[in-house]
């Protein structure tokens, strides 16, 4: 998967309005989301599908 930002810092701040968000948080979340999506993609392929579904997560 290419390096794209899936997580936006302003959206994180909206999710935790009473907290400050450190600069490295969006990058760490992007990494986790990409790992989850990579595994979901592998699962879908293993099941003969080209569509990632919620159950693959």
Buried (B, 14 or more C-beta within 10 A) or exposed (E): EEEEEEBEBEEBEEEEEEEEBEEEBBEEBBEEBBEEBEEBBEBBEEEEEEEBEEEBE
